[in-house]
Amino acid sequence: MAGRDLEAFKQRIQRELMGHPVVTSNTYTAWFATGEASLNHLRQFTVQFSVFSNQFLLAALNRVINAETLQSARESKELLLNELGVIYHKGGDGTPRAAVPATPVSAQGSPDTDRAGDPALVSTEGTVDGGTFRFQAAHFEWLLQFGASLGLTFDDLGKRRHGTPATLHFCDELFRLYGSADYNEAMGAAFAVENWAAAGFWKQLIAGLEKIKRTRVPQLPLAFFTWHDRIEDLHKSHVWDELTLCFESPKFREEPFIQAGVTMLDGVGSFWNGLNDMRQPADRHAA
């Protein structure tokens, strides 16, 4: 009976979460993949993406604070500390897991360098337990390098004051749901975010950025985007295993899990729709 219940739950997830429009038909990222964004709009995109990326730190910290167990707190710290610049390594007392790699300092080299990163700084698996902290390994500093190639400065990026209402709504929903003290809300939102991230939007962004780099901004460093894409590919194999563990928890409740997941994806949609609204007719062609 339990097996059949789990299967029915997975089918509902396929319908209501995996079938969400922001997962299946993201109008903005599909357009972005064409590489037609003007440099003016690319700067707007970079500012809004930096706000989301930097404000995510608050949601990640909230998730640590509201963790249900020591193990889940440690897992949340893995993500947060790597975001801040602690490099993953194999070993230590923590449980090895796929990780978002650190920022390569050589990201402005050839396309191969963009994709490979700097092996002295980057690891794709392991733990922050015993890892090395480097300022330049922080994900936000990686985005700063990207923004600098477009004429953006530290003061232009990452601050809440730079966010549009649509971007800030997404950030606030991440803080409220992804970092929720309610087990089912937090798990539902996290599952939704993981599946959105693994659904291919990184590849669409990369396709557009690679075209812009070839034709207009040869110095554009792409490592932030290419590495995140590779890590999400690694995460795909773990998401459904984690779902099974969640389903078997005595705290699990289906309705709040699904509702939080749908609401979280609505927040994601707000972010992309906001960027789509910022497009002007002139921004659909070369700058």
Backbone as CSV, one residue per row, in Angstrom:
resi,resn,N_x,N_y,N_z,CA_x,CA_y,CA_z,C_x,C_y,C_z
1,MET,0.828,-1.210,0.000,0.000,0.000,0.000,0.859,1.254,0.000
2,ALA,1.932,1.230,0.853,2.804,2.402,0.934,3.455,2.691,-0.407
3,GLY,3.865,1.601,-1.119,4.478,1.785,-2.419,3.517,2.433,-3.397
4,ARG,2.260,1.988,-3.375,1.268,2.562,-4.284,0.995,4.022,-3.923
5,ASP,0.962,4.323,-2.632,0.756,5.704,-2.204,1.903,6.607,-2.690
6,LEU,3.113,6.117,-2.580,4.262,6.895,-3.022,4.187,7.117,-4.529
7,GLU,3.799,6.104,-5.260,3.700,6.235,-6.698,2.629,7.261,-7.078
8,ALA,1.514,7.233,-6.363,0.458,8.212,-6.636,0.947,9.623,-6.318
9,PHE,1.742,9.760,-5.260,2.298,11.062,-4.891,3.249,11.559,-5.980
10,LYS,4.060,10.670,-6.498,4.986,11.053,-7.565,4.234,11.497,-8.813
11,GLN,3.150,10.831,-9.100,2.343,11.217,-10.263,1.733,12.601,-10.065
12,ARG,1.313,12.881,-8.830,0.770,14.207,-8.552,1.848,15.277,-8.698
13,ILE,3.055,14.964,-8.268,4.174,15.890,-8.428,4.443,16.164,-9.899
14,GLN,4.386,15.113,-10.703,4.605,15.293,-12.138,3.573,16.250,-12.732
15,ARG,2.347,16.139,-12.273,1.282,16.995,-12.801,1.397,18.422,-12.295
16,GLU,1.520,18.585,-10.981,1.358,19.902,-10.373,2.659,20.685,-10.197
17,LEU,3.779,19.994,-10.057,5.054,20.685,-9.903,5.875,20.632,-11.197
18,MET,6.137,19.431,-11.670,6.916,19.307,-12.902,6.166,19.861,-14.111
19,GLY,4.836,19.923,-14.009,4.034,20.476,-15.094,3.776,21.962,-14.979
20,HIS,4.355,22.610,-13.976,4.174,24.047,-13.788,4.755,24.791,-14.990
21,PRO,4.101,25.865,-15.451,4.585,26.596,-16.633,6.027,27.073,-16.535
22,VAL,6.486,27.464,-15.350,7.852,27.971,-15.242,8.866,26.854,-15.466
23,VAL,8.441,25.607,-15.304,9.313,24.457,-15.560,9.227,24.019,-17.016
24,THR,8.008,24.009,-17.559,7.789,23.432,-18.888,7.857,24.434,-20.031
25,SER,7.561,25.700,-19.777,7.485,26.653,-20.893,7.819,28.067,-20.430
26,ASN,9.078,28.273,-20.100,9.536,29.580,-19.629,9.770,30.492,-20.840
27,THR,8.849,31.395,-21.072,8.912,32.270,-22.243,10.184,33.103,-22.268
28,TYR,10.580,33.615,-21.108,11.742,34.497,-21.064,13.031,33.749,-21.408
29,THR,13.279,32.613,-20.768,14.538,31.914,-21.020,14.588,31.337,-22.437
30,ALA,13.423,30.964,-22.973,13.389,30.509,-24.366,13.825,31.635,-25.300
31,TRP,13.355,32.863,-25.024,13.784,34.019,-25.816,15.259,34.319,-25.583
32,PHE,15.688,34.273,-24.338,17.075,34.602,-24.005,18.042,33.691,-24.745
33,ALA,17.644,32.433,-24.933,18.507,31.458,-25.593,18.848,31.839,-27.027
34,THR,18.056,32.705,-27.648,18.328,33.118,-29.024,19.538,34.036,-29.116
35,GLY,19.943,34.611,-27.980,21.079,35.531,-27.989,20.760,36.901,-28.538
36,GLU,19.473,37.248,-28.602,19.067,38.533,-29.167,19.009,39.661,-28.134
37,ALA,19.244,39.360,-26.876,19.177,40.406,-25.857,20.202,41.493,-26.141
38,SER,19.773,42.720,-26.060,20.720,43.829,-26.208,21.616,43.898,-24.980
39,LEU,22.704,44.613,-25.094,23.595,44.748,-23.937,22.906,45.533,-22.822
40,ASN,22.025,46.446,-23.186,21.262,47.169,-22.176,20.402,46.196,-21.366
41,HIS,19.709,45.293,-22.059,18.876,44.345,-21.333,19.739,43.326,-20.591
42,LEU,20.871,42.932,-21.159,21.752,41.988,-20.472,22.217,42.565,-19.141
43,ARG,22.452,43.860,-19.105,22.812,44.509,-17.827,21.633,44.451,-16.850
44,GLN,20.424,44.697,-17.348,19.244,44.608,-16.477,19.086,43.185,-15.938
45,PHE,19.250,42.207,-16.800,19.194,40.807,-16.384,20.233,40.519,-15.304
46,THR,21.459,40.991,-15.519,22.537,40.727,-14.574,22.241,41.322,-13.207
47,VAL,21.715,42.537,-13.180,21.379,43.179,-11.908,20.317,42.373,-11.169
48,GLN,19.244,41.980,-11.853,18.167,41.246,-11.192,18.633,39.859,-10.761
49,PHE,19.426,39.200,-11.584,19.927,37.876,-11.216,20.859,37.979,-10.014
50,SER,21.632,39.054,-9.942,22.536,39.238,-8.802,21.767,39.486,-7.518
51,VAL,20.632,40.186,-7.615,19.797,40.421,-6.430,19.263,39.079,-5.923
52,PHE,18.716,38.283,-6.810,18.222,36.955,-6.420,19.352,36.116,-5.828
53,SER,20.502,36.085,-6.478,21.609,35.255,-6.027,22.098,35.676,-4.646
54,ASN,22.229,36.980,-4.430,22.741,37.464,-3.145,21.695,37.350,-2.036
55,GLN,20.436,37.650,-2.356,19.383,37.561,-1.348,19.071,36.111,-0.986
56,PHE,19.435,35.175,-1.857,19.249,33.759,-1.540,20.013,33.361,-0.284
57,LEU,21.096,34.082,0.024,21.866,33.786,1.232,20.985,33.868,2.478
58,LEU,20.050,34.813,2.495,19.154,34.949,3.647,18.240,33.733,3.773
59,ALA,17.720,33.259,2.636,16.856,32.078,2.654,17.644,30.856,3.094
60,ALA,18.889,30.746,2.614,19.719,29.598,2.975,20.046,29.610,4.469
61,LEU,20.318,30.791,5.016,20.574,30.889,6.458,19.314,30.557,7.244
62,ASN,18.174,31.034,6.781,16.918,30.722,7.458,16.663,29.220,7.473
63,ARG,17.055,28.546,6.393,16.888,27.099,6.326,17.782,26.394,7.346
64,VAL,18.988,26.928,7.543,19.872,26.375,8.574,19.243,26.541,9.957
65,ILE,18.769,27.746,10.240,18.203,28.055,11.553,16.977,27.194,11.843
66,ASN,16.141,26.957,10.830,14.884,26.232,11.027,14.980,24.740,10.745
67,ALA,16.196,24.217,10.591,16.379,22.797,10.292,15.745,21.925,11.373
68,GLU,15.175,20.813,10.947,14.493,19.888,11.862,15.462,18.992,12.621
69,THR,16.626,18.700,12.032,17.595,17.792,12.655,19.004,18.355,12.476
70,LEU,19.948,17.808,13.235,21.341,18.214,13.098,21.850,17.904,11.697
71,GLN,21.461,16.741,11.167,21.920,16.370,9.844,21.399,17.337,8.771
72,SER,20.115,17.693,8.858,19.568,18.617,7.869,20.189,20.008,8.023
73,ALA,20.527,20.399,9.262,21.212,21.679,9.475,22.579,21.657,8.806
74,ARG,23.286,20.537,8.945,24.606,20.427,8.316,24.492,20.462,6.792
75,GLU,23.487,19.790,6.265,23.302,19.794,4.815,23.018,21.209,4.310
76,SER,22.250,21.966,5.074,21.960,23.341,4.682,23.204,24.221,4.792
77,LYS,24.035,23.946,5.799,25.275,24.710,5.945,26.228,24.436,4.784
78,GLU,26.218,23.213,4.275,27.057,22.898,3.120,26.787,23.884,1.987
79,LEU,25.519,24.066,1.692,25.126,24.964,0.602,25.473,26.410,0.918
80,LEU,25.099,26.860,2.113,25.315,28.254,2.487,26.795,28.611,2.499
81,LEU,27.611,27.785,3.127,29.025,28.113,3.262,29.750,28.045,1.922
82,ASN,29.320,27.121,1.057,29.914,27.096,-0.274,29.543,28.349,-1.050
83,GLU,28.298,28.810,-0.901,27.889,30.070,-1.538,28.789,31.214,-1.097
84,LEU,29.189,31.188,0.161,29.983,32.277,0.726,31.468,32.159,0.423
85,GLY,31.912,30.989,-0.054,33.305,30.875,-0.457,34.110,29.760,0.170
86,VAL,33.465,28.844,0.897,34.185,27.684,1.423,34.178,26.597,0.347
87,ILE,35.354,26.166,-0.049,35.483,25.240,-1.171,35.286,23.811,-0.696
88,TYR,34.491,23.065,-1.433,34.266,21.666,-1.112,35.540,20.853,-1.351
89,HIS,35.744,19.861,-0.498,36.827,18.912,-0.728,36.352,17.534,-0.293
90,LYS,36.990,16.514,-0.794,36.629,15.153,-0.419,37.306,14.834,0.902
91,GLY,36.498,14.364,1.852,37.028,14.071,3.168,36.293,14.842,4.231
92,GLY,36.772,14.816,5.460,36.109,15.514,6.556,35.044,14.647,7.183
93,ASP,34.363,15.186,8.179,33.353,14.434,8.907,31.980,14.525,8.279
94,GLY,31.796,15.502,7.385,30.490,15.670,6.764,30.234,14.611,5.712
95,THR,29.014,14.493,5.295,28.648,13.539,4.265,28.969,14.121,2.895
96,PRO,29.822,13.465,2.100,30.126,13.991,0.769,28.870,14.104,-0.065
97,ARG,28.768,15.169,-0.822,27.603,15.366,-1.659,27.970,16.255,-2.828
98,ALA,27.167,16.194,-3.887,27.415,17.078,-5.020,27.298,18.519,-4.569
99,ALA,28.183,19.371,-5.059,28.219,20.748,-4.594,28.314,21.716,-5.749
100,VAL,27.828,22.930,-5.533,28.018,23.994,-6.512,29.464,24.454,-6.404
101,PRO,30.234,24.414,-7.482,31.656,24.708,-7.405,31.943,26.172,-7.125
102,ALA,33.171,26.421,-6.722,33.585,27.769,-6.408,33.970,28.533,-7.666
103,THR,34.227,29.811,-7.480,34.499,30.705,-8.588,35.916,30.551,-9.105
104,PRO,36.097,30.288,-10.389,37.450,30.275,-10.941,37.960,31.692,-11.129
105,VAL,39.210,31.950,-10.737,39.758,33.290,-10.927,40.159,33.512,-12.373
106,SER,40.260,32.434,-13.162,40.705,32.557,-14.540,39.551,32.515,-15.515
107,ALA,38.375,32.969,-15.075,37.164,32.794,-15.875,37.148,33.601,-17.161
108,GLN,38.079,34.569,-17.312,38.037,35.393,-18.507,38.930,34.862,-19.616
109,GLY,39.306,33.594,-19.545,40.136,33.003,-20.574,39.320,32.466,-21.726
110,SER,39.772,31.354,-22.287,39.130,30.761,-23.450,37.815,30.121,-23.053
111,PRO,36.971,29.740,-24.060,35.730,29.033,-23.742,35.974,27.769,-22.918
112,ASP,37.114,27.077,-23.172,37.423,25.885,-22.387,37.624,26.247,-20.921
113,THR,38.281,27.377,-20.676,38.479,27.824,-19.303,37.140,28.162,-18.655
114,ASP,36.228,28.776,-19.405,34.910,29.085,-18.877,34.236,27.824,-18.358
115,ARG,34.386,26.721,-19.062,33.667,25.513,-18.699,34.407,24.687,-17.656
116,ALA,35.702,24.736,-17.690,36.467,23.896,-16.772,36.726,24.566,-15.432
117,GLY,36.811,25.896,-15.415,37.126,26.591,-14.181,38.587,26.387,-13.808
118,ASP,38.950,26.816,-12.634,40.313,26.686,-12.129,40.344,25.540,-11.122
119,PRO,41.015,24.439,-11.432,41.017,23.289,-10.527,41.653,23.570,-9.173
120,ALA,42.431,24.659,-9.072,43.009,25.023,-7.779,41.956,25.546,-6.818
121,LEU,40.822,26.000,-7.378,39.773,26.581,-6.539,38.487,25.770,-6.529
122,VAL,38.261,24.974,-7.559,36.935,24.412,-7.776,36.881,22.927,-7.466
123,SER,35.832,22.528,-6.777,35.537,21.118,-6.562,34.057,20.909,-6.799
124,THR,33.701,19.801,-7.409,32.296,19.542,-7.704,31.648,18.583,-6.725
125,GLU,32.404,18.041,-5.790,31.808,17.157,-4.792,32.647,17.181,-3.534
126,GLY,32.045,16.721,-2.450,32.748,16.688,-1.182,31.992,17.435,-0.101
127,THR,32.716,18.073,0.795,32.117,18.731,1.949,32.882,20.001,2.299
128,VAL,32.194,20.939,2.932,32.874,22.143,3.413,33.602,21.871,4.721
129,ASP,33.342,20.728,5.352,33.984,20.382,6.619,35.481,20.196,6.379
130,GLY,36.258,21.158,6.817,37.694,21.124,6.561,38.081,21.789,5.260
131,GLY,37.099,22.370,4.568,37.385,23.036,3.306,38.064,24.376,3.518
132,THR,38.613,24.929,2.446,39.331,26.207,2.485,38.408,27.335,2.060
133,PHE,38.453,28.427,2.812,37.691,29.614,2.422,38.555,30.507,1.550
134,ARG,37.968,30.994,0.443,38.616,32.002,-0.390,37.574,33.053,-0.748
135,PHE,37.932,34.313,-0.641,36.997,35.366,-1.017,36.515,35.176,-2.447
136,GLN,37.449,34.886,-3.375,37.096,34.799,-4.783,36.315,33.542,-5.126
137,ALA,36.127,32.651,-4.142,35.323,31.454,-4.365,33.845,31.691,-4.074
138,ALA,33.506,32.856,-3.531,32.103,33.176,-3.263,31.356,33.344,-4.581
139,HIS,30.164,32.785,-4.665,29.410,32.824,-5.910,29.084,34.249,-6.341
140,PHE,28.865,35.133,-5.374,28.567,36.513,-5.737,29.776,37.178,-6.394
141,GLU,30.976,36.850,-5.941,32.163,37.420,-6.571,32.302,36.927,-8.008
142,TRP,31.839,35.717,-8.248,31.825,35.190,-9.612,30.923,36.057,-10.502
143,LEU,29.743,36.389,-9.954,28.835,37.268,-10.696,29.421,38.663,-10.870
144,LEU,30.203,39.126,-9.911,30.838,40.437,-10.048,31.756,40.456,-11.265
145,GLN,32.475,39.367,-11.502,33.340,39.292,-12.676,32.510,39.373,-13.949
146,PHE,31.387,38.687,-13.954,30.499,38.721,-15.108,29.988,40.144,-15.339
147,GLY,29.514,40.771,-14.264,28.990,42.125,-14.383,30.049,43.127,-14.791
148,ALA,31.282,42.948,-14.329,32.352,43.885,-14.667,32.601,43.934,-16.168
149,SER,32.411,42.796,-16.850,32.630,42.772,-18.292,31.560,43.568,-19.036
150,LEU,30.480,43.908,-18.328,29.392,44.703,-18.919,29.382,46.131,-18.394
151,GLY,30.406,46.493,-17.608,30.499,47.843,-17.079,29.776,48.044,-15.763
152,LEU,29.352,46.954,-15.102,28.663,47.043,-13.816,29.671,46.930,-12.683
153,THR,29.393,47.613,-11.585,30.303,47.633,-10.442,29.659,46.937,-9.237
154,PHE,30.446,46.802,-8.177,29.959,46.196,-6.941,28.701,46.906,-6.445
155,ASP,28.683,48.220,-6.555,27.547,48.997,-6.055,26.291,48.806,-6.909
156,ASP,26.448,48.283,-8.101,25.306,48.083,-8.995,24.593,46.757,-8.754
157,LEU,25.206,45.858,-8.013,24.747,44.470,-7.983,24.394,43.982,-6.585
158,GLY,23.419,43.078,-6.541,23.161,42.279,-5.348,22.332,42.900,-4.244
159,LYS,22.233,44.214,-4.205,21.520,44.860,-3.111,20.013,44.782,-3.328
160,ARG,19.290,44.696,-2.241,17.832,44.629,-2.331,17.258,45.862,-3.033
161,ARG,17.904,47.005,-2.850,17.388,48.240,-3.457,17.395,48.187,-4.979
162,HIS,18.170,47.273,-5.547,18.227,47.153,-7.004,17.126,46.249,-7.562
163,GLY,16.423,45.535,-6.701,15.445,44.565,-7.167,14.129,45.197,-7.593
164,THR,13.552,44.665,-8.647,12.197,45.065,-9.040,11.205,44.391,-8.100
165,PRO,9.946,44.842,-8.069,8.944,44.155,-7.240,8.841,42.656,-7.559
166,ALA,8.957,42.298,-8.831,8.863,40.885,-9.202,10.032,40.091,-8.643
167,THR,11.237,40.640,-8.737,12.414,39.957,-8.195,12.329,39.841,-6.681
168,LEU,11.908,40.906,-6.020,11.824,40.886,-4.559,10.737,39.936,-4.071
169,HIS,9.664,39.802,-4.831,8.626,38.821,-4.467,9.220,37.420,-4.477
170,PHE,9.999,37.103,-5.486,10.665,35.806,-5.552,11.594,35.617,-4.355
171,CYS,12.411,36.618,-4.054,13.332,36.523,-2.918,12.574,36.315,-1.602
172,ASP,11.481,37.033,-1.436,10.702,36.924,-0.203,10.034,35.560,-0.071
173,GLU,9.592,34.994,-1.197,8.994,33.664,-1.163,10.045,32.604,-0.836
174,LEU,11.254,32.784,-1.339,12.345,31.882,-0.973,12.593,31.924,0.531
175,PHE,12.654,33.125,1.081,12.888,33.262,2.523,11.747,32.630,3.316
176,ARG,10.521,32.876,2.885,9.343,32.416,3.617,9.122,30.908,3.504
177,LEU,9.313,30.348,2.325,8.985,28.942,2.085,10.205,28.025,2.117
178,TYR,11.219,28.345,1.346,12.437,27.528,1.332,13.071,27.499,2.723
179,GLY,12.989,28.622,3.435,13.548,28.688,4.778,12.521,28.513,5.880
180,SER,11.368,27.955,5.554,10.268,27.844,6.515,10.604,26.944,7.701
181,ALA,10.004,27.278,8.851,10.118,26.416,10.028,9.168,25.234,9.941
182,ASP,8.233,25.258,9.006,7.306,24.145,8.801,7.967,23.101,7.898
183,TYR,8.054,21.869,8.368,8.768,20.813,7.647,8.262,20.647,6.224
184,ASN,6.953,20.554,6.058,6.392,20.275,4.743,6.524,21.463,3.793
185,GLU,6.377,22.671,4.317,6.588,23.851,3.474,8.028,23.900,2.977
186,ALA,8.975,23.705,3.903,10.385,23.785,3.531,10.751,22.695,2.525
187,MET,10.270,21.483,2.751,10.617,20.380,1.853,9.946,20.545,0.496
188,GLY,8.699,20.976,0.479,8.000,21.183,-0.784,8.647,22.277,-1.611
189,ALA,9.008,23.383,-0.947,9.648,24.489,-1.655,11.022,24.086,-2.165
190,ALA,11.779,23.370,-1.360,13.114,22.940,-1.776,13.040,21.977,-2.954
191,PHE,12.079,21.046,-2.907,11.923,20.104,-4.016,11.561,20.853,-5.294
192,ALA,10.683,21.830,-5.182,10.276,22.609,-6.354,11.458,23.387,-6.922
193,VAL,12.246,24.023,-6.058,13.394,24.808,-6.507,14.425,23.911,-7.190
194,GLU,14.695,22.748,-6.598,15.669,21.832,-7.189,15.237,21.390,-8.581
195,ASN,13.960,21.066,-8.735,13.487,20.593,-10.030,13.436,21.717,-11.057
196,TRP,13.089,22.918,-10.618,13.162,24.061,-11.528,14.605,24.261,-11.993
197,ALA,15.540,24.209,-11.066,16.938,24.460,-11.406,17.503,23.398,-12.341
198,ALA,16.971,22.183,-12.235,17.478,21.082,-13.064,16.713,20.910,-14.368
199,ALA,15.719,21.770,-14.605,14.831,21.572,-15.760,15.372,22.142,-17.065
200,GLY,16.507,22.832,-17.020,17.123,23.274,-18.261,17.272,24.771,-18.459
201,PHE,16.831,25.599,-17.496,16.921,27.041,-17.731,18.372,27.500,-17.802
202,TRP,19.273,26.837,-17.056,20.684,27.204,-17.139,21.198,27.029,-18.562
203,LYS,20.808,25.938,-19.206,21.255,25.682,-20.582,20.732,26.746,-21.536
204,GLN,19.517,27.218,-21.314,18.978,28.267,-22.167,19.718,29.579,-21.973
205,LEU,20.036,29.911,-20.722,20.816,31.122,-20.467,22.193,31.017,-21.111
206,ILE,22.823,29.863,-20.972,24.161,29.669,-21.534,24.140,29.802,-23.050
207,ALA,23.134,29.234,-23.685,23.048,29.320,-25.145,23.021,30.771,-25.605
208,GLY,22.212,31.595,-24.935,22.153,33.007,-25.291,23.450,33.735,-24.996
209,LEU,24.045,33.432,-23.832,25.282,34.112,-23.448,26.438,33.724,-24.356
210,GLU,26.473,32.476,-24.781,27.548,32.056,-25.678,27.461,32.801,-27.013
211,LYS,26.255,33.016,-27.491,26.100,33.761,-28.742,26.528,35.214,-28.560
212,ILE,26.130,35.816,-27.446,26.534,37.201,-27.166,28.048,37.297,-27.048
213,LYS,28.649,36.305,-26.400,30.105,36.313,-26.247,30.801,36.196,-27.602
214,ARG,30.299,35.355,-28.480,30.906,35.185,-29.806,30.790,36.445,-30.651
215,THR,29.683,37.137,-30.517,29.391,38.225,-31.460,29.619,39.630,-30.928
216,ARG,29.534,39.810,-29.583,29.577,41.183,-29.077,30.460,41.420,-27.865
217,VAL,30.570,40.451,-26.957,31.336,40.668,-25.716,32.309,39.504,-25.527
218,PRO,33.412,39.488,-26.266,34.329,38.347,-26.215,34.939,38.089,-24.841
219,GLN,34.978,39.112,-23.981,35.565,38.951,-22.649,34.555,38.449,-21.611
220,LEU,33.329,38.150,-22.021,32.273,37.768,-21.077,32.604,36.424,-20.409
221,PRO,32.805,36.392,-19.086,33.111,35.129,-18.411,31.823,34.360,-18.118
222,LEU,31.771,33.107,-18.516,30.536,32.336,-18.416,30.560,31.288,-17.305
223,ALA,31.636,31.237,-16.526,31.809,30.125,-15.591,30.687,30.029,-14.554
224,PHE,30.175,31.161,-14.086,29.077,31.112,-13.108,27.929,30.271,-13.638
225,PHE,27.597,30.464,-14.897,26.442,29.800,-15.491,26.751,28.365,-15.897
226,THR,27.900,28.134,-16.509,28.218,26.783,-16.979,28.425,25.822,-15.815
227,TRP,29.038,26.298,-14.742,29.244,25.423,-13.589,27.930,25.102,-12.893
228,HIS,27.070,26.080,-12.744,25.785,25.802,-12.114,24.989,24.788,-12.934
229,ASP,25.082,24.887,-14.238,24.396,23.921,-15.086,24.926,22.511,-14.857
230,ARG,26.234,22.372,-14.782,26.822,21.046,-14.571,26.434,20.469,-13.213
231,ILE,26.375,21.319,-12.208,26.023,20.838,-10.875,24.562,20.419,-10.811
232,GLU,23.687,21.163,-11.475,22.275,20.769,-11.473,22.087,19.441,-12.181
233,ASP,22.888,19.161,-13.196,22.825,17.848,-13.838,23.171,16.749,-12.837
234,LEU,24.140,17.025,-11.958,24.489,16.047,-10.922,23.360,15.891,-9.907
235,HIS,22.684,16.981,-9.595,21.623,16.947,-8.593,20.413,16.131,-9.031
236,LYS,20.190,16.042,-10.330,18.995,15.361,-10.827,18.844,13.957,-10.260
237,SER,19.962,13.254,-10.164,19.895,11.858,-9.729,19.558,11.710,-8.252
238,HIS,19.684,12.784,-7.484,19.461,12.697,-6.040,18.077,13.181,-5.606
239,VAL,17.442,13.975,-6.435,16.206,14.646,-6.023,15.114,13.652,-5.655
240,TRP,14.916,12.638,-6.477,13.814,11.708,-6.221,14.118,10.789,-5.050
241,ASP,15.398,10.476,-4.820,15.759,9.698,-3.631,15.428,10.484,-2.371
242,GLU,15.712,11.774,-2.394,15.397,12.628,-1.245,13.891,12.735,-1.041
243,LEU,13.149,12.724,-2.128,11.696,12.780,-2.021,11.157,11.550,-1.297
244,THR,11.711,10.386,-1.587,11.272,9.161,-0.929,11.506,9.233,0.574
245,LEU,12.662,9.758,0.971,12.955,9.894,2.397,11.972,10.854,3.059
246,CYS,11.654,11.940,2.364,10.680,12.896,2.883,9.323,12.229,3.056
247,PHE,8.897,11.483,2.056,7.594,10.822,2.075,7.480,9.849,3.245
248,GLU,8.591,9.226,3.609,8.588,8.233,4.682,8.696,8.852,6.071
249,SER,8.912,10.166,6.137,9.012,10.826,7.436,7.643,10.881,8.115
250,PRO,7.580,10.675,9.429,6.299,10.789,10.140,5.733,12.211,10.117
251,LYS,6.563,13.186,9.798,6.115,14.578,9.731,5.499,14.929,8.381
252,PHE,5.633,14.047,7.412,5.203,14.369,6.054,3.693,14.504,5.945
253,ARG,3.263,15.594,5.253,1.862,15.800,4.909,1.814,16.267,3.456
254,GLU,1.018,15.588,2.657,1.040,15.813,1.216,0.548,17.198,0.805
255,GLU,-0.569,17.642,1.341,-1.163,18.891,0.874,-0.255,20.098,1.086
256,PRO,0.259,20.320,2.301,1.136,21.489,2.465,2.424,21.379,1.655
257,PHE,2.915,20.165,1.430,4.094,19.968,0.595,3.816,20.457,-0.833
258,ILE,2.714,19.991,-1.399,2.363,20.360,-2.768,2.064,21.850,-2.869
259,GLN,1.307,22.369,-1.916,0.942,23.784,-1.957,2.168,24.675,-1.889
260,ALA,3.105,24.326,-1.010,4.333,25.117,-0.906,5.135,25.041,-2.199
261,GLY,5.166,23.853,-2.803,5.898,23.701,-4.052,5.305,24.539,-5.169
262,VAL,3.983,24.523,-5.285,3.318,25.314,-6.330,3.530,26.800,-6.089
263,THR,3.366,27.231,-4.834,3.538,28.648,-4.506,4.972,29.099,-4.760
264,MET,5.934,28.217,-4.440,7.334,28.537,-4.692,7.588,28.709,-6.186
265,LEU,7.017,27.841,-6.997,7.187,27.955,-8.444,6.483,29.182,-9.005
266,ASP,5.382,29.564,-8.385,4.743,30.829,-8.768,5.698,31.990,-8.518
267,GLY,6.430,31.919,-7.397,7.415,32.952,-7.097,8.541,32.973,-8.116
268,VAL,8.992,31.789,-8.513,10.005,31.695,-9.571,9.482,32.335,-10.848
269,GLY,8.223,32.023,-11.173,7.610,32.596,-12.367,7.547,34.104,-12.305
270,SER,7.312,34.643,-11.116,7.284,36.093,-10.946,8.614,36.710,-11.365
271,PHE,9.694,36.081,-10.989,11.034,36.575,-11.332,11.224,36.646,-12.847
272,TRP,10.945,35.541,-13.522,11.153,35.504,-14.974,10.157,36.402,-15.706
273,ASN,8.923,36.446,-15.236,7.932,37.330,-15.869,8.334,38.793,-15.709
274,GLY,8.928,39.109,-14.564,9.401,40.468,-14.353,10.485,40.846,-15.350
275,LEU,11.413,39.919,-15.586,12.444,40.169,-16.583,11.841,40.291,-17.977
276,ASN,10.849,39.455,-18.251,10.191,39.506,-19.560,9.522,40.858,-19.775
277,ASP,8.930,41.410,-18.712,8.272,42.715,-18.806,9.266,43.849,-19.038
278,MET,10.526,43.639,-18.652,11.546,44.671,-18.822,12.044,44.759,-20.256
279,ARG,11.728,43.764,-21.055,12.169,43.794,-22.443,11.445,44.896,-23.213
280,GLN,12.206,45.687,-23.936,11.662,46.716,-24.820,11.844,46.255,-26.259
281,PRO,11.048,46.777,-27.182,11.211,46.366,-28.584,12.650,46.468,-29.081
282,ALA,13.331,47.547,-28.697,14.716,47.715,-29.137,15.657,46.692,-28.516
283,ASP,15.256,46.134,-27.358,16.099,45.187,-26.659,16.020,43.788,-27.255
284,ARG,15.167,43.605,-28.232,15.026,42.291,-28.843,16.031,42.092,-29.975
285,HIS,16.825,43.124,-30.215,17.804,43.053,-31.298,19.149,43.498,-30.749
286,ALA,20.085,43.656,-31.578,21.430,44.020,-31.153,21.405,45.386,-30.473
287,ALA,22.337,45.536,-29.528,22.391,46.800,-28.780,22.814,47.951,-29.695
